[in-house]
Amino acid sequence: MNFGVWLPNCRHLATPDIIRGTAVRAEQLGYDSVWVSDHVVVPHANVVNFGETVYDPLVTLAVAAGATSRVRLGTTVLIVPYRNAVVTAKMISSLDALSGGRVVLGVGAGWVAAESTTLGVPFAERGAMTDEHLRAMQELWTRREPSFAGKYTQFSGVTFEPKPVQKPHPPIWVGGHSRAAVRRTAEFGAAWHPINRPPEELRAGRAELARLCQARGRSAPPALTLRNDVCVLGPGRSVRPSARGGHVLAGEPAALVDQLAALADCGVEHLVIEFLAADGRELDDQMATFAERVRPRLV
């Protein structure tokens, strides 16, 4: 199993020093990837979950790219209908080219209706927009003479460079655990990427995904990846609450080894960890403890 670290580009640890320092420290400790979330505005009702400050995900990853040389750079997840498809394709391909082919594009359709309204995105059409935007971006990334005629995006007679370094394009990980998300994974995904899901739900989702892939004639099913809140416990440390709910991984190192083994048995290949920490010092301590006392015990 590979492991990534969520960079706090939102919530209470969202400062430039902590974001940059966490990316550098993750690479030093041997993590495989770093990840960011996506919100453009924060409706007042959601401040308790997101915080007031949210740094743009792709700008944040560009900073992380410049501060690192090895870790993959991922979105968990980019809300696809929030941005023009051509502009998003340009930003992703530029980031992939400038980082030496390190981008993983985690995608979602969004779930905050008030945020969609602020951005002029019809909330009821967000799924259709996501699918069409992904198709348009794939056209731009893979064709020398790209053209596209959709409901939301149209282009022809244009040159689009640079192309991504990764071929045919950066891997697409589809977030969420709804039926629509699983269906989208079967169509577009190199991986399924839910958040805070227990083993039994992961097994059920994988079975449905295999069925959908078989129906589409897709020979190799997508990988199973997971983003999960993790709290590494030690003397005097209690479990911090999660802003997202769901299945939280918490315990001393030995207990976490057992919990991660259960996820591995479900087929999880890459775990993106959001460490539940009160401050930057505790975040660094949990990252180090996990890297030194948990990961080496997983076979």
C-alpha positions in Angstrom: 0.0 0.0 0.0 1.2 3.5 -0.9 0.6 6.5 1.4 -0.1 10.1 0.8 -0.5 13.1 3.1 -3.3 15.7 2.8 -1.9 19.2 2.9 -4.0 21.6 5.0 -5.0 24.0 2.3 -8.2 24.6 4.3 -9.4 24.4 8.0 -7.5 25.5 11.0 -4.0 24.6 9.9 -4.2 26.5 6.5 -1.2 28.7 6.6 1.6 29.1 3.9 4.3 27.8 6.2 2.4 24.7 7.4 1.3 23.9 3.8 4.8 24.2 2.4 6.5 22.6 5.4 4.1 19.6 5.3 4.8 18.9 1.7 8.6 19.0 2.2 8.3 16.9 5.4 6.1 14.3 3.7 8.8 13.8 1.0 11.5 13.6 3.6 9.6 10.9 5.5 9.1 8.8 2.4 5.4 9.4 1.7 4.4 8.7 -1.8 2.1 11.7 -2.5 0.7 15.0 -1.2 -2.9 16.1 -1.7 -5.2 19.1 -1.5 -9.0 19.8 -1.3 -11.1 22.2 -3.3 -13.5 25.0 -2.3 -13.7 28.4 -4.0 -16.0 30.1 -1.5 -17.3 28.9 1.9 -21.0 29.4 2.6 -21.5 30.5 6.2 -23.2 27.3 7.1 -20.0 25.3 6.1 -17.4 27.4 7.9 -17.4 24.9 10.8 -16.3 22.2 8.4 -14.0 24.0 5.9 -12.7 26.9 7.9 -12.7 30.4 6.5 -9.5 30.3 4.5 -9.2 27.9 1.5 -6.1 28.1 -0.7 -6.7 27.2 -4.4 -5.9 23.6 -4.9 -3.9 23.9 -8.2 -2.0 27.0 -7.1 -1.2 25.1 -3.8 0.1 22.1 -5.7 2.3 24.3 -7.9 3.9 25.6 -4.7 4.3 22.0 -3.4 5.8 21.0 -6.8 8.5 23.6 -6.5 9.3 22.6 -2.9 9.6 18.8 -3.7 11.1 16.6 -6.4 9.5 13.1 -6.0 6.1 13.0 -4.4 3.0 12.7 -6.6 0.7 15.8 -6.5 -3.0 15.1 -6.2 -6.4 16.7 -5.8 -8.8 15.0 -3.3 -10.9 16.2 -5.1 -11.1 18.9 -7.7 -14.7 19.9 -8.2 -14.8 19.7 -12.0 -17.9 21.8 -12.8 -16.6 24.8 -10.8 -14.2 25.8 -13.6 -14.2 26.2 -17.3 -13.1 22.8 -18.8 -10.5 24.3 -21.2 -8.9 26.4 -18.4 -8.8 23.5 -16.1 -7.3 21.3 -18.7 -4.6 24.0 -19.3 -3.8 24.2 -15.6 -3.6 20.4 -15.1 -1.4 19.9 -18.2 0.9 22.8 -17.2 1.3 21.5 -13.7 2.0 18.0 -15.0 4.6 19.3 -17.5 6.3 21.6 -15.0 6.4 19.0 -12.2 7.8 16.2 -14.4 4.7 14.2 -14.7 3.6 14.0 -11.0 -0.1 14.9 -11.1 -3.0 12.7 -10.0 -6.3 14.3 -10.9 -8.9 13.4 -8.2 -12.3 14.6 -9.4 -15.8 15.1 -8.0 -19.1 16.8 -9.0 -19.5 18.8 -5.7 -22.1 18.6 -3.0 -22.5 22.2 -1.6 -25.5 23.7 -3.4 -24.8 27.2 -2.1 -21.2 27.2 -3.4 -22.4 26.0 -6.8 -25.0 28.8 -7.0 -22.3 31.4 -6.2 -20.2 30.1 -9.1 -23.1 30.0 -11.5 -23.2 26.2 -11.7 -26.7 24.7 -11.9 -26.6 22.2 -9.0 -28.9 19.8 -10.6 -26.6 19.6 -13.7 -23.3 19.2 -11.9 -23.1 15.5 -12.8 -23.7 16.0 -16.4 -21.2 19.0 -16.4 -18.6 16.8 -14.7 -18.9 14.1 -17.3 -18.8 16.5 -20.2 -15.9 18.5 -18.8 -13.8 15.3 -18.4 -14.4 14.3 -22.0 -13.5 17.8 -23.2 -10.3 17.7 -21.1 -9.3 14.3 -22.4 -9.8 15.6 -26.0 -7.5 18.6 -25.3 -4.8 16.4 -23.6 -4.6 13.7 -26.3 -5.4 15.2 -29.7 -3.1 17.3 -31.8 -6.1 19.0 -33.4 -8.7 18.9 -30.6 -12.3 19.7 -31.2 -15.4 19.3 -29.1 -19.1 20.1 -29.3 -21.0 19.7 -26.1 -23.7 21.5 -24.2 -21.3 23.3 -21.9 -18.0 23.4 -23.9 -17.3 23.9 -27.5 -14.0 24.3 -29.4 -12.3 23.6 -32.7 -9.5 25.1 -34.8 -7.3 25.6 -31.8 -3.8 24.5 -30.6 -3.5 23.3 -27.1 0.0 23.0 -25.6 1.7 21.8 -23.5 0.3 18.4 -23.4 0.7 16.5 -20.1 3.9 14.5 -19.6 1.9 11.5 -18.5 0.3 9.6 -21.4 -2.4 9.6 -22.3 -3.0 12.0 -19.5 -2.7 12.2 -15.7 -4.6 9.4 -13.9 -8.1 10.3 -13.0 -9.3 9.2 -9.5 -13.0 9.6 -9.0 -14.1 10.7 -5.6 -17.3 9.9 -3.7 -19.2 6.8 -2.9 -22.6 7.4 -4.5 -23.9 5.3 -7.4 -23.1 8.2 -9.8 -19.5 8.2 -8.5 -19.1 4.5 -9.0 -20.6 4.8 -12.5 -18.2 7.7 -13.3 -15.3 5.6 -12.1 -16.2 2.8 -14.4 -16.2 5.3 -17.3 -13.3 7.6 -16.6 -11.4 6.4 -13.5 -7.9 4.9 -13.1 -9.0 4.6 -9.5 -12.0 4.9 -7.2 -11.3 7.3 -4.4 -14.0 7.5 -1.6 -13.4 9.1 1.8 -13.8 7.6 5.3 -15.5 4.4 4.2 -15.4 1.2 6.3 -14.2 -2.1 4.8 -17.6 -3.5 4.2 -18.6 -0.5 2.0 -15.4 -0.7 0.1 -16.0 -4.4 -0.7 -19.5 -3.6 -1.9 -18.4 -0.7 -4.0 -15.6 -2.8 -5.6 -18.2 -5.5 -6.5 -20.5 -3.0 -8.1 -17.5 -1.4 -9.9 -16.5 -4.8 -11.3 -20.0 -5.4 -12.6 -20.1 -2.0 -14.3 -16.7 -2.4 -15.9 -17.7 -5.8 -17.2 -20.8 -4.4 -18.7 -18.7 -1.7 -20.4 -16.3 -4.3 -21.7 -13.5 -2.8 -19.6 -11.0 -5.6 -19.0 -9.1 -4.2 -16.0 -11.1 -2.6 -13.2 -9.9 0.7 -11.6 -7.7 0.6 -8.6 -9.2 1.1 -5.1 -7.8 4.1 -3.3 -9.1 5.8 -0.1 -8.8 9.1 1.7 -9.2 8.7 5.4 -8.9 10.7 8.6 -6.2 9.3 10.9 -5.3 10.1 14.4 -2.1 8.5 15.7 -2.5 8.2 19.5 0.3 8.3 22.1 0.7 9.4 25.7 -1.7 12.2 26.6 -3.2 12.4 23.1 -7.0 11.8 22.5 -8.9 11.3 19.3 -9.7 14.6 17.6 -13.1 14.9 16.0 -13.4 14.6 12.2 -15.1 17.4 10.2 -16.3 14.8 7.7 -17.6 12.0 9.9 -17.6 8.4 8.6 -15.0 5.8 9.4 -12.0 7.3 11.2 -8.7 5.4 11.8 -7.4 6.0 15.3 -5.2 4.3 17.8 -1.7 3.7 18.9 0.7 2.4 16.2 0.0 -1.3 16.7 -3.7 -0.7 16.5 -3.4 1.3 13.3 -1.4 -1.5 11.7 -4.3 -3.9 12.3 -6.8 -1.3 10.9 -4.7 -0.7 7.8 -4.2 -4.4 7.2 -8.0 -4.7 7.0 -8.1 -2.0 4.4 -5.3 -3.8 2.4 -7.4 -7.0 2.5 -10.2 -5.0 0.8 -7.8 -4.1 -2.0 -6.8 -0.5 -1.0 -3.7 0.4 -2.9 -3.1 4.0 -2.0 -4.3 5.7 1.3 -4.4 9.5 1.4 -4.2 10.5 5.1 -5.6 13.6 6.7 -3.9 13.6 10.1 -6.2 15.0 12.8 -3.9 17.4 14.6 -4.4 20.5 16.7 -1.4 22.4 15.4 1.6 22.1 13.1 3.8 20.5 15.7 1.3 17.7 16.4 0.8 17.2 12.6 4.6 16.8 12.1 4.8 14.4 15.1 1.9 12.2 13.8 3.4 12.1 10.3 6.8 11.0 11.7 5.3 8.4 14.0 3.2 6.9 11.2 6.2 6.8 8.9 8.5 5.3 11.4 6.3 3.0 13.5 3.3 2.1 11.4 4.3 1.9 7.7 7.3 -0.4 8.3 5.1 -3.0 10.0 2.8 -3.4 7.0 3.8 -6.2 4.7 
